[in-house]
């Protein structure tokens, strides 16, 4: 498979189609070693792929690189914005535009703009080898034994979003399993299994610089380091410029070795109308990780292009990279269950069961910085300002020492009982209709990913939202790292409640004709006490004003000489952070929840007259107060933090994974063999098959944002929302089909101060999380098969020619504009390129031919 038959991606630069080459190969074989007693099977599959990826980056224009930024209303005039000599060496990290400039206003004279698009074809080179071996042995009339071994080796190289470097990723996975089945009698069977899973992941496993600046260790924040991540517009998404993802130092090898030992024993007992099964399980997990510790080289955020050129960063998150960051966690997990399937009548079956699971607290061994230590007294110190009576805020305010105190790992819940019940009913007893229903409780155990620390106490760190202008990068890090109040401390809720999920469903299936069946189902899911990860909880808490909301101080307007303060508020940022003795405080609390409702309809036409088709449609709604657990932003449309970690109601919105509509139709048609043909004509006319899959989905939601600290949170990961306007034309917030202006930016405004009890306060916007729907998806895949049976060799010998096309109609399925979801900087200035789409979620049309030999 290669690019010869492919179509161009929507964002491909002019010129030849981006190259693509894939080779897939493999073989499998199996058979008896000893008749009816000993069997072996082996399989190998290999993939070699070199895929060009169509990418668009947002970069500074030529005038911006010269220190000139265009002015409102139409970019016909420019204002000098001198470039700091400390920033000048980093500007070439962004290529020059080659796909047009972006107008920051309604219209621009001469196509002017401060930023532009750089279109390029990146490369993603993948190599994978997958091997399986299985042995089955019959030991006697009542005993059998089997074992498997799986080896999976993956290696991938890919460029970054600015084509400045190529990063490496390596995975080496092995699994062993063995099972012994013993029949005590015709009604009692016991199954015992042992498994071992070992994964070695190096992600990243190094990098190669394409741009020499990405490898220059004289430019870093500390000796021997390259510069780290640079975001202009927003810490998470950038917004104005595509973020630079860090030089070589940031991509040092981070290796994790995961060992998982599993033992299961299950017994199946049948007696009368009862089918009982019960069992136990024991898991032992080990994680051994080492790496640079995160944020090496620094993660620096600038609120605007002007602030970047002037060297006026809004926050810095960094560590020295020197110190022992190895983690060696260990954990035991136990479980037991019992379930009875009761065949009450020939038409009714019910089942009921109970499961218990327990995950012991995580232990650590041979660890330089004890990963089991959590900051017990970092959050929630005495507040220095009055809070209007409010139980939500009062619950998070506590009288605690401001010095970080480290203690043992969190306490894992013990009362993890999981009941479940279900039924299957044939209402008419004719086998043409069935009603099924079920309900179950499933505990989400505190495994190492949630129970472990993300702290590196041995590292020199700097985490601060306050940086003096013209000091970045070196002087800013030196000053912040020397301040004890900028250290990083991770906090886990010490005694979390049980995190569990309740699931329920009901379905009705009806056979319309012998080959046609329909099903209608309702599925529900409710999760409670979900983990909520916040990248920096050390914020200045607001006051609560009834009928208004949460407020941060502003004071007198136009009274603050600092040009980076919104509205010139002289009380901006005057509320202290919760913990004055540290800087950044990543935190995991178990204070989120979610709910899902889904209506599912499916139609199945089984094979008849050479034709079969399956169609399924789901109408669903997924709501939660956080879609991240181990990290705050696991998806491209996630946000890493929230203004309202203390108020779940304010965080509640559509989930990051909400897909409202999902339709999938697949079918296959086998062309009948024409009668009366012989010889070559018969061979050509026989054996044709046609098939296809149509997928239609609504888009994922995403969040409009304001860059920087718009209200005075005083933390290293500030978030703020704009105001959603209810003006004409704003019932919908998007321009469907628009690439440059997908978001209706005219439907949003910057927040304005409000007066409460005679004083000016800053009120965040009402836009909120995940209120904008992303572009939908529609894709048609098709295939044509030609079967050529050769009975002279054997009855089943078949040479099958295959032609397959993916995204046959070459429809561009756009990704949501999460790189440009920042609409304003922290002063209310519109951001260049806000709402512009820069990538697709599916490939352009790709076609391949294949030959398959079956015997």
C-alpha positions in Angstrom: 0.0 0.0 0.0 1.4 3.4 -0.9 0.3 6.9 -1.9 0.0 6.2 -5.6 -3.8 5.8 -5.3 -4.4 8.2 -2.4 -6.1 11.6 -2.6 -4.6 14.8 -1.1 -5.5 15.8 2.4 -7.5 19.0 2.7 -4.6 20.7 4.4 -1.8 19.4 2.2 0.5 22.0 0.7 0.4 22.5 -3.1 2.5 20.0 -4.9 2.7 16.2 -5.1 0.6 14.0 -2.8 2.3 13.5 0.6 4.1 10.1 0.4 2.8 7.1 2.2 4.1 3.5 2.2 2.9 0.5 4.1 3.9 -3.1 4.0 2.0 -5.7 6.0 3.1 -9.3 6.0 2.8 -12.4 8.2 1.9 -16.1 8.4 0.2 -18.5 10.7 0.2 -22.2 11.0 -1.1 -24.9 13.4 -1.8 -28.6 13.7 -1.6 -31.7 15.8 1.7 -33.0 17.2 -0.1 -36.0 18.8 -3.5 -36.9 17.4 -6.3 -35.7 19.6 -3.9 -34.9 22.5 -1.3 -32.3 21.5 -1.7 -29.2 19.3 0.4 -26.2 18.5 -0.3 -22.9 16.8 1.9 -20.0 15.8 1.3 -16.6 14.2 3.5 -13.7 13.1 2.4 -10.3 11.8 4.6 -7.4 10.7 3.9 -3.8 9.8 6.3 -1.3 8.3 4.7 2.1 7.6 6.0 5.5 6.6 3.1 7.9 6.7 3.2 11.6 5.7 0.9 13.6 8.0 -0.7 16.8 6.8 -0.2 19.5 9.4 -0.9 23.2 9.8 0.9 25.3 12.3 0.1 28.9 13.3 3.3 31.0 13.2 4.3 34.7 13.4 4.0 36.8 10.2 7.0 38.5 8.6 5.9 41.9 10.1 5.5 40.4 13.6 9.1 39.0 13.3 10.2 42.5 12.5 8.6 43.9 15.6 5.5 45.4 14.0 1.9 44.3 15.0 -1.1 45.5 13.0 -3.9 47.6 14.6 -7.6 47.4 14.7 -9.9 47.7 12.9 -8.4 46.5 9.6 -4.6 46.0 10.0 -3.9 49.0 7.8 -1.6 50.5 10.4 1.1 49.0 12.6 2.5 49.6 16.0 6.1 48.9 16.9 6.5 46.1 19.4 10.2 45.8 20.0 11.5 42.3 20.2 13.5 41.4 23.4 17.0 40.2 22.6 16.3 37.4 25.1 13.4 36.2 22.9 14.9 36.8 19.5 16.9 33.5 19.4 13.6 31.5 19.8 11.5 33.1 17.1 13.0 30.8 14.4 11.5 27.9 16.2 8.3 28.9 14.3 8.7 28.6 10.4 7.5 31.5 8.2 4.0 31.3 6.8 3.5 29.6 3.5 -0.3 29.2 3.4 -1.6 32.7 4.0 -1.9 35.2 6.9 -4.7 35.2 9.5 -6.8 38.4 9.8 -7.4 39.1 13.6 -10.4 41.4 12.8 -13.5 41.3 10.6 -11.5 42.3 7.6 -7.9 43.3 6.9 -6.3 45.5 4.2 -4.0 43.7 1.8 -4.4 40.4 3.6 -2.3 41.6 6.5 -2.1 39.8 9.8 0.2 39.2 12.8 0.1 35.4 12.3 -0.1 33.0 9.4 -0.4 29.4 8.5 2.5 27.1 7.8 1.4 23.9 6.0 3.8 20.9 5.9 3.9 17.2 5.6 5.3 15.6 8.7 6.4 11.9 8.9 5.2 9.1 11.2 7.4 6.0 10.8 6.1 2.9 12.5 7.5 -0.6 12.8 5.7 -3.4 14.6 6.3 -7.1 15.0 3.6 -9.2 16.7 4.1 -12.9 17.5 1.8 -15.5 19.1 2.5 -19.1 20.1 -0.1 -21.5 21.7 0.1 -25.1 22.9 -2.9 -27.3 23.8 -2.4 -30.6 25.7 -5.1 -33.0 26.7 -3.9 -34.7 29.9 -6.7 -37.2 30.3 -10.4 -37.7 30.2 -10.9 -35.0 32.9 -8.0 -32.7 32.4 -6.7 -30.4 29.7 -3.9 -27.8 29.7 -3.1 -24.9 27.4 -0.6 -22.1 27.4 0.1 -19.0 25.2 3.0 -16.6 24.7 2.6 -13.2 23.0 5.4 -10.8 22.0 4.6 -7.3 20.6 7.4 -4.9 19.7 6.5 -1.4 18.5 8.8 1.5 17.5 7.5 4.9 16.2 9.2 8.1 15.1 7.1 11.2 14.5 7.8 14.9 14.1 6.5 17.6 16.4 3.8 20.1 15.6 6.3 22.7 14.2 8.6 20.2 12.4 11.5 21.2 14.7 12.3 17.7 15.9 11.5 14.0 15.6 10.5 12.1 18.7 10.9 8.4 19.3 8.5 6.0 21.2 9.2 2.3 22.0 7.0 -0.4 23.4 8.0 -4.0 24.2 5.2 -6.2 25.5 5.2 -9.8 26.6 2.4 -11.9 28.0 2.4 -15.5 29.3 -0.7 -17.4 30.3 -1.4 -21.0 31.3 -4.7 -22.7 32.1 -5.7 -26.1 33.5 -9.2 -27.3 33.2 -10.4 -30.2 35.5 -13.8 -31.9 35.4 -14.7 -33.2 38.9 -17.9 -34.6 37.4 -20.3 -33.8 34.5 -21.8 -31.0 36.6 -18.6 -29.5 38.3 -15.7 -28.0 36.4 -12.8 -26.1 37.8 -10.6 -23.7 35.8 -7.3 -22.4 37.1 -5.3 -19.7 35.2 -2.0 -17.9 35.8 -0.9 -15.0 33.7 2.1 -12.7 33.6 2.2 -9.4 31.6 5.4 -7.4 31.2 5.5 -4.1 29.3 8.5 -1.9 28.8 7.5 1.5 27.5 9.9 4.3 26.6 7.7 7.3 25.8 9.7 9.2 24.7 12.8 7.2 24.0 14.7 10.2 22.7 14.5 12.7 19.9 16.5 14.1 16.9 16.6 17.8 16.2 15.6 19.1 12.7 15.9 22.7 13.8 19.3 23.3 15.5 17.7 25.7 18.0 15.9 22.7 19.5 19.3 21.2 20.3 21.1 24.3 21.5 21.9 23.9 25.2 23.2 27.4 25.5 19.6 28.7 25.3 18.0 26.7 28.1 16.8 27.8 31.5 19.7 25.9 33.2 23.2 24.8 32.2 23.2 21.8 29.8 19.5 22.2 28.9 17.7 23.1 25.7 14.6 25.3 26.0 11.4 23.6 27.0 7.8 24.1 26.0 6.7 27.6 24.9 2.9 28.4 24.7 1.7 31.7 23.3 -2.0 32.3 24.2 -2.8 29.5 26.6 -0.8 27.0 28.6 -2.8 24.0 27.3 -3.6 24.8 23.7 -1.4 27.8 22.7 -4.2 29.7 20.9 -2.2 32.4 19.1 0.8 30.3 18.0 1.1 26.6 17.8 3.0 25.6 20.9 6.7 24.7 20.7 6.7 21.3 22.4 10.2 21.5 23.8 13.8 20.9 22.7 15.9 17.7 23.1 16.3 17.9 26.8 12.5 17.6 27.4 12.4 14.5 25.3 15.0 12.5 27.3 14.1 8.8 27.7 11.3 8.2 30.1 11.0 4.5 30.7 8.4 2.5 32.6 8.5 -1.3 33.2 5.2 -2.8 34.2 4.9 -6.3 35.7 1.5 -7.8 36.4 1.1 -11.3 37.9 -2.4 -12.7 37.8 -3.9 -15.9 39.3 -7.6 -16.9 38.9 -9.5 -19.9 40.1 -13.1 -20.4 38.8 -15.6 -23.2 39.5 -18.7 -23.9 37.5 -21.5 -26.1 39.1 -24.7 -27.1 37.4 -27.6 -28.6 39.4 -31.2 -28.6 38.3 -32.3 -25.1 37.3 -29.1 -23.5 38.8 -25.9 -22.7 37.1 -23.5 -21.5 39.8 -20.1 -20.0 39.3 -17.7 -18.7 41.9 -14.0 -17.8 42.0 -11.2 -15.9 43.4 -8.4 -13.8 41.9 -5.1 -12.3 43.1 -3.1 -9.7 41.3 0.4 -8.4 42.1 1.5 -5.3 40.1 4.9 -3.7 39.9 5.8 -0.4 38.3 9.4 0.7 37.8 9.8 4.1 36.2 12.5 6.6 35.7 13.0 9.7 33.6 13.7 13.5 33.8 10.8 14.2 36.1 8.6 16.4 33.9 8.8 20.0 32.9 12.5 19.8 32.4 13.6 22.8 30.3 10.6 24.7 31.5 7.0 25.2 30.3 6.5 28.9 29.8 3.3 30.6 28.9 2.8 34.0 27.3 -0.7 35.5 27.2 -0.3 37.1 23.8 2.0 37.5 20.8 2.9 41.0 22.0 3.8 39.6 25.5 6.0 36.9 23.8 7.9 39.3 21.6 8.4 41.6 24.6 9.6 38.8 27.0 6.7 39.2 29.4 5.7 35.6 30.4 2.7 34.9 32.5 3.9 31.7 34.2 6.8 29.3 34.4 6.8 25.6 35.3 10.2 24.0 35.4 12.6 21.7 37.1 16.4 21.3 37.0 16.3 17.7 35.8 19.0 16.8 38.4 17.9 14.3 41.0 16.6 10.8 41.5 13.1 10.6 39.9 12.8 6.8 39.9 9.6 5.3 41.1 9.2 1.7 42.2 5.5 1.0 43.2 4.1 -2.3 44.3 0.4 -3.3 44.9 -1.7 -6.3 45.8 -5.3 -6.7 44.4 -7.7 -9.4 45.7 -11.2 -10.4 44.4 -13.9 -13.0 44.9 -17.3 -13.5 43.3 -20.3 -15.8 43.2 -23.2 -15.8 40.6 -26.2 -18.0 40.1 -28.0 -18.3 36.7 -31.4 -19.6 37.4 -33.5 -21.1 34.6 -36.9 -20.4 36.2 -38.9 -21.7 33.3 -38.2 -22.4 29.6 -39.1 -18.8 28.9 -37.5 -17.0 31.9 -33.9 -16.9 33.2 -32.6 -14.7 36.0 -29.1 -14.3 37.4 -27.8 -12.6 40.5 -24.3 -12.2 41.8 -22.0 -10.5 44.1 -18.3 -9.5 43.7 -15.8 -8.1 46.1 -12.5 -6.5 45.3 -9.8 -4.8 47.3 -6.7 -2.9 46.2 -4.2 -2.6 48.9 -2.3 0.7 49.4 0.6 1.2 47.1 4.1 0.5 48.6 7.4 1.6 47.3 10.8 0.0 47.3 14.3 1.2 46.4 13.0 4.7 45.6 15.2 7.7 45.7 12.2 10.1 46.2 9.5 8.1 48.0 6.7 8.0 45.6 4.3 6.9 48.4 4.7 10.3 50.2 1.8 12.7 49.6 1.6 16.3 50.7 -0.8 16.1 53.6 -0.9 19.7 54.6 -0.3 21.6 51.4 -3.8 22.6 50.5 -6.6 24.5 52.2 -4.8 26.9 54.6 -6.5 29.7 56.6 -8.0 32.2 54.2 -6.8 35.8 54.6 -10.1 37.3 53.4 -13.7 37.1 54.3 -15.9 34.6 52.6 -19.6 35.1 52.4 -21.4 32.2 54.1 -21.3 29.4 51.6 -21.1 25.7 52.5 -19.3 24.9 49.2 -16.4 27.2 50.0 -16.5 26.6 53.7 -16.0 22.9 53.1 -12.6 23.5 51.5 -11.3 26.1 54.0 -9.4 24.5 56.9 -6.9 25.6 59.6 -3.7 23.9 58.6 0.0 24.5 58.8 1.4 26.2 55.8 4.6 24.1 55.7 4.4 21.0 53.5 4.1 17.9 55.6 4.6 14.6 53.8 2.9 11.4 55.0 2.1 7.8 53.8 0.2 7.0 50.7 -3.6 7.3 50.6 -6.0 4.9 52.3 -7.7 2.7 49.8 -11.4 1.9 50.4 -12.3 -1.6 51.7 -16.1 -1.9 51.4 -16.0 -2.7 47.7 -19.0 -4.9 47.3 -20.5 -5.1 43.8 -24.0 -6.7 43.4 -25.5 -7.4 40.0 -28.7 -8.9 38.7 -30.2 -9.6 35.3 -32.9 -11.4 33.4 -33.8 -12.8 30.0 -37.4 -13.5 29.1 -39.2 -14.9 26.0 -42.7 -13.4 26.3 -44.4 -15.7 23.8 -42.3 -18.8 24.0 -41.7 -19.0 20.3 -38.1 -17.9 20.3 -38.9 -14.8 18.1 -38.9 -12.2 20.9 -36.7 -11.6 23.9 -36.6 -9.1 26.7 -33.3 -8.6 28.6 -32.4 -6.3 31.5 -29.6 -6.0 33.9 -28.2 -3.8 36.7 -24.7 -3.9 38.3 -22.4 -2.0 40.5 -18.7 -1.9 39.5 -16.1 -0.4 41.8 -13.2 1.5 40.3 -10.2 0.4 42.4 -7.4 2.8 43.4 -4.7 1.2 41.4 -1.2 2.6 41.0 -2.0 5.2 38.4 -4.4 7.0 40.8 -2.7 6.0 44.1 0.8 7.0 43.2 2.4 10.4 43.6 3.4 12.6 40.8 6.0 14.4 42.9 9.7 14.8 42.4 10.9 16.4 45.8 14.6 15.9 45.0 14.4 18.2 42.0 15.1 21.9 42.0 11.9 23.4 40.7 10.3 26.7 39.8 6.5 27.0 39.5 5.3 30.6 39.5 2.6 32.7 38.0 4.7 35.9 38.6 7.7 36.5 36.4 9.5 39.8 35.9 9.7 41.0 32.3 12.9 40.6 30.4 14.2 37.9 32.7 13.1 34.8 30.8 14.5 32.2 30.4 17.7 32.0 32.5 17.2 34.7 35.1 13.5 33.9 35.6 14.3 30.3 36.4 17.2 31.2 38.7 15.1 33.7 40.7 12.1 31.4 40.9 14.1 28.2 41.7 15.8 30.0 44.6 12.5 30.9 46.2 11.2 28.2 48.5 7.7 29.4 47.9 7.8 28.2 44.2 8.4 24.5 44.9 6.1 21.9 43.5 4.1 19.6 45.8 1.6 16.9 44.6 -1.5 16.3 46.7 -3.8 13.2 46.8 -7.0 13.2 48.8 -5.9 11.0 51.7 -9.0 9.0 52.5 -11.1 9.1 49.3 -14.7 7.6 49.2 -15.4 4.6 47.1 -15.4 5.3 43.4 -18.1 3.2 41.8 -20.2 2.9 38.6 -23.8 1.8 38.4 -24.8 0.4 35.0 -28.2 -0.6 33.8 -29.8 -1.7 30.5 -33.0 -3.0 29.0 -33.4 -4.4 25.5 -36.2 -5.8 23.4 -35.3 -8.0 20.4 -37.8 -9.1 17.8 -37.4 -11.4 14.8 -39.5 -9.9 12.0 -38.6 -12.5 9.3 -36.3 -15.5 9.6 -33.4 -13.4 8.3 -34.4 -10.0 9.8 -34.0 -9.0 13.5 -34.5 -5.7 15.2 -33.4 -4.6 18.7 -34.2 -1.5 20.7 -32.2 -0.9 23.9 -31.7 1.7 26.6 -28.4 1.9 28.4 -27.6 3.9 31.5 -24.5 4.6 33.5 -23.9 6.6 36.6 -20.5 7.1 38.1 -20.0 8.5 41.7 -16.9 9.8 43.4 -14.8 9.9 40.2 -11.2 11.1 40.5 -10.7 14.7 39.4 -7.2 15.9 38.5 -6.3 19.6 38.7 -3.0 20.7 37.3 -2.6 23.5 39.9 -5.1 23.7 42.8 -3.1 26.4 44.6 -5.3 29.3 43.6 -6.7 32.3 45.3 -10.2 31.3 46.4 -13.0 33.7 45.5 -15.9 35.0 47.5 -19.4 33.9 46.7 -22.1 36.5 45.9 -25.7 35.3 46.0 -27.4 35.5 42.6 -24.1 36.6 41.0 -21.6 33.9 41.5 -17.9 33.6 42.5 -16.0 36.8 42.5 -12.3 37.8 42.6 -11.2 41.3 43.6 -10.9 44.2 41.2 -11.1 47.4 43.4 -10.7 50.7 41.6 -10.7 50.7 37.8 -7.8 52.2 35.8 -5.8 52.6 39.0 -3.1 50.0 38.4 -0.1 51.1 36.3 0.7 47.5 35.4 -0.3 47.2 31.8 -0.8 43.4 32.2 -3.7 43.8 34.7 -7.2 43.7 33.2 -9.2 47.0 33.6 -6.4 48.5 35.6 -7.9 46.9 38.8 -5.7 48.0 41.7 -6.9 45.0 43.8 -6.3 42.5 41.0 -4.6 39.3 42.4 -4.8 40.6 46.0 -6.3 37.4 47.4 -3.5 35.1 48.4 -3.1 31.6 47.1 -4.3 28.9 49.4 -0.8 27.8 50.2 1.9 30.5 50.4 4.8 28.1 50.9 4.7 26.3 47.6 4.2 27.2 43.9 2.4 24.6 41.8 0.2 22.0 43.4 -1.2 19.3 41.1 -4.0 17.6 43.0 -6.3 14.6 42.7 -9.6 14.7 44.5 -12.5 12.2 44.3 -15.2 14.8 43.9 -16.6 14.3 40.4 -19.4 12.3 38.9 -20.9 11.4 35.6 -24.1 10.1 33.9 -24.8 8.5 30.5 -28.1 7.8 28.8 -28.2 6.0 25.5 -31.0 4.8 23.2 -29.8 2.1 20.8 -31.6 0.8 17.7 -30.2 -1.9 15.5 -31.3 -3.9 12.5 -29.7 -7.2 11.4 -30.4 -8.9 8.1 -28.6 -12.2 8.1 -27.1 -13.7 5.0 -29.8 -14.6 2.5 -29.8 -14.5 -1.3 -26.1 -13.5 -1.0 -26.9 -10.3 0.9 -26.4 -9.3 4.6 -26.6 -5.9 6.3 -26.3 -4.5 9.8 -27.4 -1.1 10.9 -27.1 0.5 14.3 -27.9 4.0 15.6 -27.2 5.4 19.1 -28.7 8.6 20.5 -26.8 9.4 23.7 -25.9 12.1 26.1 -22.9 12.0 28.3 -22.5 14.4 31.2 -19.7 14.7 33.8 -17.9 17.1 36.0 -14.4 15.9 34.9 -13.3 13.5 32.1 -9.8 13.1 33.4 -8.5 11.0 36.3 -4.8 10.5 36.2 -4.3 13.7 34.2 -6.6 16.6 33.8 -6.6 16.7 30.0 -6.6 13.1 28.6 -8.3 14.1 25.3 -7.5 16.8 22.8 -10.7 18.7 23.7 -10.0 18.5 27.5 -9.0 21.3 29.7 -6.2 20.7 32.3 -7.7 22.6 35.2 -10.8 24.4 36.3 -11.8 27.6 38.1 -14.2 25.6 40.2 -12.4 22.6 41.6 -14.3 23.3 44.9 -17.8 23.3 43.3 -18.7 20.3 41.2 -21.9 21.9 40.0 -20.0 24.6 38.2 -17.8 22.0 36.5 -20.7 19.9 35.3 -21.2 19.9 31.5 -21.1 17.6 28.5 -18.3 15.1 28.8 -15.2 15.3 26.6 -16.4 12.0 25.1 -20.0 13.1 24.4 -21.0 11.9 20.9 -24.7 12.7 20.6 -25.5 10.7 17.4 -23.7 7.6 16.0 -24.8 5.7 13.0 -23.0 2.7 11.5 -24.3 0.7 8.5 -22.3 -2.2 7.0 -23.2 -4.7 4.4 -21.9 -7.3 2.0 -23.2 -8.8 -1.3 -22.0 -12.0 -2.9 -22.7 -11.9 -6.6 -24.5 -15.1 -7.7 -22.5 -17.3 -10.1 -24.0 -17.1 -13.6 -25.2 -20.3 -15.1 -24.0 -21.8 -18.3 -20.4 -20.5 -18.2 -17.4 -22.6 -18.6 -13.6 -22.2 -18.6 -12.1 -18.8 -18.4 -15.4 -17.0 -18.5 -16.6 -18.9 -15.5 -13.5 -18.1 -13.6 -13.8 -14.4 -14.3 -17.5 -14.2 -13.5 -17.6 -16.2 -10.3 -16.5 -15.3 -6.8 -17.2 -11.6 -6.6 -18.1 -9.9 -3.3 -18.9 -6.2 -2.6 -19.0 -4.6 0.8 -18.9 -1.3 2.6 -19.2 0.5 6.0 -20.8 3.9 6.4 -20.1 5.8 9.7 -21.8 9.0 10.6 -21.1 10.8 13.9 -21.8 14.1 15.5 -18.7 16.0 16.7 -17.0 16.2 20.1 -17.6 19.3 22.2 -14.9 21.8 23.2 -14.4 24.9 25.3 -13.9 28.6 24.5 -11.2 30.1 26.7 -9.5 33.3 27.8 -5.7 33.2 27.8 -3.9 33.8 31.1 -5.3 34.9 34.4 -8.3 37.0 33.7 -9.6 37.2 37.3 -6.6 36.9 39.6 -6.3 33.2 40.4 -2.6 33.6 41.0 -1.7 30.1 39.9 0.4 28.5 37.2 -2.4 27.0 35.2 -5.1 29.7 35.1 -8.4 29.2 33.3 -11.1 31.7 32.5 -14.2 31.6 30.3 -15.6 34.4 28.0 -19.1 35.7 28.2 -21.6 34.0 25.8 -23.9 36.5 24.2 -27.5 36.0 23.5 -27.6 38.3 20.5 -29.3 37.7 17.1 -27.5 34.9 15.2 -26.0 33.4 18.3 -28.4 30.5 19.0 -25.7 28.4 17.3 -22.1 29.1 18.2 -20.5 27.7 15.0 -20.2 28.4 11.3 -20.6 24.9 9.9 -18.1 24.2 7.1 -16.0 27.3 7.8 -12.3 26.6 8.2 -11.0 30.0 9.2 -14.0 31.0 11.4 -15.6 27.8 12.7 -16.4 29.5 16.0 -18.7 32.5 15.9 -16.4 34.8 17.8 -18.9 37.6 17.6 -21.1 35.5 20.0 -18.6 35.9 22.8 -17.3 38.9 24.7 -14.7 39.5 27.4 -15.9 39.5 31.0 -16.7 42.9 32.6 -16.3 43.9 36.2 -19.4 43.8 38.4 -20.3 45.8 41.4 -21.0 43.9 44.6 -21.6 45.7 48.0 -20.2 48.9 46.5 -16.9 47.4 45.3 -15.8 46.3 41.8 -15.2 42.5 41.4 -14.1 40.3 38.5 -16.7 37.7 37.5 -15.7 34.9 35.1 -17.7 34.5 31.9 -20.7 32.3 31.7 -19.5 30.3 28.6 -18.4 27.2 30.6 -16.9 23.9 29.6 -17.7 22.0 26.4 -20.5 24.3 25.1 -19.3 24.3 21.4 -20.0 21.3 19.2 -17.2 20.1 17.1 -17.5 19.2 13.4 -19.3 16.0 12.6 -17.8 12.9 10.9 -19.0 10.9 7.9 -16.9 8.2 6.2 -17.6 5.5 3.6 -15.3 2.6 3.4 -15.7 0.0 0.6 -14.2 -3.2 -0.6 -14.3 -5.6 -3.6 -13.1 -9.2 -3.2 -12.6 -11.7 -6.0 -12.4 -15.3 -4.8 -10.6 -17.9 -7.0 -11.1 -21.4 -5.7 -8.8 -24.1 -7.1 -10.3 -27.5 -6.3 -7.4 -29.3 -8.0 -5.2 -28.3 -5.1 -7.8 -28.8 -2.3 -11.5 -28.1 -1.7 -10.8 -24.9 0.3 -7.8 -23.6 -1.6 -8.6 -19.9 -2.5 -6.6 -17.1 -4.0 -8.5 -14.0 -3.0 -7.8 -10.6 -4.6 -8.8 -7.7 -2.4 -9.4 -4.0 -3.2 -10.2 -1.7 -0.3 -10.9 2.0 -0.1 -11.1 4.1 3.0 -13.0 7.4 3.0 -14.1 6.6 -0.5 -15.8 10.0 -1.0 -12.6 11.8 0.2 -14.7 13.9 2.7 -12.6 16.1 4.9 -13.6 15.3 8.5 -12.3 18.2 10.4 -11.0 18.1 14.0 -12.4 20.6 16.5 -10.3 23.8 16.6 -8.8 23.0 20.1 -5.6 24.7 19.1 -7.4 28.0 18.5 -10.2 27.9 21.2 -8.6 30.8 23.0 -10.7 33.8 22.0 -9.2 36.7 24.1 -6.1 37.4 26.0 -6.3 38.3 29.7 -6.9 42.0 28.8 -9.8 41.3 26.5 -7.9 41.7 23.2 -9.1 39.3 20.5 -6.7 36.5 19.7 -5.4 36.1 16.1 -6.8 33.1 14.3 -9.4 32.2 17.0 -11.7 29.4 15.9 -9.6 28.4 12.9 -9.5 24.6 12.0 -6.1 23.2 11.2 -6.4 19.4 11.0 -8.7 16.4 10.1 -9.5 13.4 12.3 -9.5 11.0 9.4 -7.2 10.5 6.4 -8.0 11.5 2.9 -9.1 8.7 0.5 -6.7 5.8 0.7 -6.9 2.7 -1.4 -5.0 -0.6 -1.3 -4.8 -3.9 -3.1 -4.0 -7.2 -1.4 -3.6 -10.8 -2.2 -4.7 -13.5 0.3 -4.0 -17.2 0.0 -6.3 -19.5 2.1 -5.9 -23.2 2.3 
